[in-house]
Every structure is written in C-alpha cells, then in structure tokens.
Amino acid sequence: MTKWMLVSVVLMFVLVLVVVSLISKLVYSQRELESFQNNILVTQESFEINLVEADLKTLGHLSPTVIREVISELGSAAKKYQVPVGLLHAVIRVESEYRFWIDHPPIVAKGVKTNAIGFGGVVWEYWNNFLIEQKIAEKKSDLYLPKINISATAAIIRDIIDKNPNFLHEGNLIQSLIKGYYGMYDNNYHDKMVKITSDLWLKRIVKEILVYKKEEENDARITF
C-alpha cells in the first residue's frame, strides 16, 4: 500500500467517524427534543386537570370522593382517546353538569323516541354501533355507569375530531363539535361552551389536538 493510499484510508476512516458522531448527536438531540415536548405536554395536562378539578369543586352536588373518581376517569379517558381533558370536561359540563342521574329531554333519533343518557348526554341510537365496535358499551343501559359514559363521550369526541379537519382551527372548534356531537348547530349550546371554556383555554385545547395529531402521524410513519 502506497503512502497516499494509506493517507486516503485514514482520511476515509476519520470521515466515517465524524459522520457517525454527527448522526449520533442528531439522534440524541431529536430524543431530547421529543422528551422536552413530552414534558411540556404532561405539564400542560396536569395544569388542565387542576383547572377541571377547581371547576368541579364549584358544583355543590359532588363530594370530594366523587370529584377524585371523576378526575381519575377523565384523565384516563382523555389519555386513551387522545382528547384534551379540558374539552371532555366542557362537553360533560354542558350536557349534565356532572349529574349522571339526570333525565335528558326526550328526542327523536333515527325515527325512535329516546333520550340522551348520563354525564355526556350520549344518544345510544346515534352511537350504538360505534360504541359496540369500540367495545365501550354492549347495551344502552351501560351508559348509566359514569365510567362507561365518560369513556363513550371521549371516544365520540375523538371520532368527531378524526372526521372533521376544520376542528383544528380555533374559529371552527366549538361549531364543529356541536354539529358532530349534538347533531346540529345550536346557539344555546354554543353559548354554554363559550362560558365554560375561555378563549385562552380553547387555544390550548386546539394546540393539544395538533400535538396528538402529530404524534399519530409519527407513529404511523414508524409503523410503516
């Protein structure tokens, strides 16, 4: 091997080491960034849980024990279905004020006289196939159980988000949710949602949805 060939081999080896080092640093930096983003999301979720808990304490009909159980179920459902806990809370607040025993007004759904049920005001006749498919509820009476009703509400919101791209714009957030969840746009429903969720909170909710969407896209690319 000539002197120049040896020099070339050495330079090539050094170059490879440099490239490997740069790639390692890039991967490490990406992991640090992802970890930082995850920490921000966790902190934000904790902050929203605290806001929800403070709001629940203003409702005189909920005991501290029930509030703790509700908070736990809200957090679990929000995480499972990747729905901002603030949005889940707002829907339940409007639908029932967290009165699982409430008698919702009678309605006609798919030609059947019925009524919405429980915390989230879930209409079985609208969502039965979806809820059975998702293995959330097997029959209408299951929705009277708060835990199942909260999960059903979160899953339905998630389904509306997935099927409605306009949901990702703050101006369309409440309108899109009302049309998808309530069945039609209603000014009274809109006013209640606005009263519960401040403009700042709505912006945070939209950002959370965008983060969840990005995570789903990244997971899909990794799986592919």
C-alpha positions in Angstrom: 0.0 0.0 0.0 1.4 3.3 -1.1 1.7 6.3 1.3 -1.1 8.2 -0.5 -3.4 5.1 -0.3 -2.7 4.8 3.4 -3.5 8.5 3.9 -6.7 8.1 1.9 -7.8 5.2 4.0 -7.0 7.0 7.2 -8.9 10.1 6.0 -11.9 8.0 5.0 -11.9 6.3 8.4 -11.8 9.7 10.1 -14.6 10.9 7.9 -16.7 7.9 8.8 -16.2 8.5 12.5 -17.1 12.2 12.0 -20.3 11.3 10.2 -21.3 8.6 12.8 -20.6 11.1 15.6 -22.8 13.8 13.9 -25.6 11.2 13.3 -25.4 10.1 17.0 -25.6 13.7 18.1 -28.6 14.4 15.8 -30.5 11.4 17.1 -29.7 12.3 20.7 -30.8 15.9 20.1 -34.1 14.6 18.5 -34.7 12.4 21.5 -34.0 15.4 23.8 -36.5 17.5 21.8 -39.1 14.7 22.0 -38.5 14.3 25.7 -38.8 18.1 26.2 -42.1 18.2 24.2 -43.5 15.3 26.1 -42.6 17.0 29.4 -44.4 20.2 28.2 -47.5 18.1 27.3 -47.5 16.4 30.6 -47.2 19.7 32.5 -50.0 21.2 30.3 -52.2 18.2 31.0 -51.6 18.5 34.7 -52.4 22.2 34.6 -55.7 21.5 32.8 -56.6 18.7 35.3 -56.1 21.2 38.1 -58.4 23.7 36.3 -61.0 21.0 35.8 -60.8 19.9 39.5 -61.2 23.5 40.6 -64.3 23.9 38.5 -65.8 20.6 39.8 -65.4 21.9 43.3 -67.8 24.7 42.5 -70.5 22.2 41.9 -72.2 21.6 45.2 -73.6 18.2 44.4 -70.2 16.5 44.1 -68.4 15.2 47.2 -64.6 15.2 47.4 -64.6 11.4 46.9 -66.7 11.6 43.7 -64.6 14.5 42.4 -61.4 12.4 42.8 -63.0 9.5 41.0 -64.3 11.7 38.2 -60.9 13.4 37.8 -59.3 9.9 37.6 -61.8 8.7 34.9 -61.5 12.0 32.9 -57.7 11.7 32.9 -57.8 8.0 31.8 -60.3 8.6 29.1 -58.6 11.7 27.8 -55.3 9.9 27.6 -56.7 6.7 26.0 -58.6 8.6 23.2 -56.2 11.5 23.0 -58.8 14.1 23.7 -57.9 17.3 25.7 -59.2 16.8 29.2 -60.5 20.4 29.1 -62.6 19.7 26.0 -64.0 16.5 27.6 -64.9 18.4 30.7 -66.6 21.2 28.8 -68.9 18.8 27.0 -69.9 16.9 30.1 -70.4 20.2 31.9 -72.8 21.4 29.2 -74.6 18.1 28.9 -75.3 17.3 32.5 -73.3 19.4 35.0 -71.9 16.1 36.1 -75.3 14.7 37.2 -75.2 11.1 35.9 -78.8 10.6 37.1 -80.2 13.5 35.1 -83.2 12.9 32.9 -82.3 14.4 29.5 -85.2 15.9 27.4 -86.9 13.4 25.0 -85.7 13.5 21.4 -86.3 11.5 18.2 -83.2 9.7 16.9 -83.3 7.7 13.7 -87.1 7.5 14.0 -87.1 6.4 17.6 -88.3 8.4 20.6 -85.5 8.3 23.1 -83.3 10.5 25.3 -79.6 11.2 25.9 -78.0 9.3 28.8 -75.7 10.2 31.6 -72.7 12.5 32.1 -72.0 13.1 28.4 -75.6 13.0 27.2 -74.8 10.1 24.9 -77.6 9.1 22.5 -77.4 5.3 22.1 -79.5 5.3 18.9 -76.9 7.5 17.2 -73.8 5.9 18.6 -74.6 2.3 19.4 -72.8 0.7 16.5 -69.7 2.8 17.2 -69.7 2.1 20.9 -70.1 -1.6 20.4 -67.4 -1.7 17.8 -65.1 0.2 20.2 -66.0 -2.3 23.0 -67.1 0.6 25.2 -70.7 -0.4 25.8 -72.7 -3.5 24.9 -76.2 -2.1 25.5 -78.0 1.2 26.2 -78.2 0.7 30.0 -74.4 0.5 30.2 -74.3 4.3 29.6 -75.8 4.9 33.0 -72.5 3.9 34.5 -70.3 7.1 34.9 -67.1 5.4 33.9 -68.5 3.9 30.7 -70.3 7.2 29.9 -67.1 9.2 30.3 -65.2 6.8 28.0 -68.1 6.9 25.5 -68.0 10.7 25.5 -64.3 10.8 24.9 -64.4 8.2 22.1 -67.2 10.1 20.4 -65.2 13.4 20.6 -62.2 11.6 19.2 -64.2 10.3 16.3 -65.6 13.8 15.5 -62.1 15.2 15.6 -60.8 12.5 13.2 -63.6 13.0 10.7 -63.6 16.8 10.8 -60.4 18.6 9.7 -62.0 22.0 10.4 -61.9 21.1 14.1 -58.3 22.0 14.1 -59.0 25.7 13.6 -59.9 27.7 16.7 -62.7 29.5 14.9 -64.4 26.2 14.0 -63.7 24.3 17.2 -67.0 24.8 19.0 -69.1 24.9 15.9 -67.7 21.6 14.6 -68.0 19.9 17.9 -71.6 20.9 18.3 -72.6 19.7 14.9 -70.9 16.4 15.4 -71.9 15.8 19.0 -75.3 17.5 19.3 -76.4 16.6 15.8 -76.9 20.2 14.7 -75.6 23.6 15.5 -77.3 25.2 18.4 -76.7 28.8 19.7 -77.6 27.9 23.3 -75.2 25.0 23.3 -72.6 27.3 21.8 -73.1 30.0 24.5 -72.7 27.4 27.2 -69.5 26.0 25.7 -68.0 29.6 25.4 -69.0 30.3 29.0 -67.2 27.2 30.3 -64.1 27.4 28.0 -62.3 30.8 27.9 -60.6 31.8 24.7 -57.2 31.0 26.2 -58.3 27.5 27.1 -59.7 26.9 23.7 -56.4 27.8 22.1 -54.6 25.4 24.5 -57.2 22.7 23.5 -56.6 23.2 19.8 -52.8 23.0 20.3 -53.2 19.7 22.2 -55.2 18.3 19.4 -52.5 19.3 16.9 -49.9 17.6 19.1 -51.9 14.4 19.3 -52.3 14.5 15.5 -48.6 14.9 15.0 -47.8 12.0 17.4 -50.3 9.8 15.5 -48.6 10.7 12.1 -45.2 10.0 13.6 -46.4 6.6 14.9 -47.9 5.8 11.6 -44.6 6.6 9.8 -42.6 4.5 12.3 -45.1 1.6 11.9 -44.9 1.8 8.1 
